[in-house]
Amino acid sequence: MALDDFFESEVLIAVLATAVVMSPKGRKFLRRGAVLGLAGALTAGDALSTFGRGVAKGAQETVKATAASVKETVEEGRRERREDAEDAEIEAEDEAS
């Protein structure tokens, strides 16, 4: 190999990777990075799942509240319709007498 061959990017990367893997400090650094990276990924996943559960719970509560409001509105409309019918019946009886 010529001296120029040692300065190619592929050769430099291979030499650096070999030096890091063979070095105790390099292995310690890689191990620590892998552990911290995995811990960060697990923490982020936990945060996302907690957020998702909160969103789902909020959506369920919103649906329940909306359903209750719709039910209340329907019942109110039925009561008003009954009252109107009763008022019309009373007026008809008054006119008949």
Number of C-alpha atoms within 10 A of each C-alpha: 5 6 7 7 11 12 11 10 10 10 12 13 12 11 13 11 13 12 13 16 15 11 12 11 11 15 14 13 14 14 12 12 12 12 12 12 12 12 12 12 12 12 12 12 12 12 12 12 12 12 12 12 12 12 12 12 12 12 12 12 12 12 12 12 12 12 12 12 12 12 12 12 12 12 12 12 12 12 12 12 12 12 12 12 12 12 12 12 12 12 11 11 10 9 8 7 5
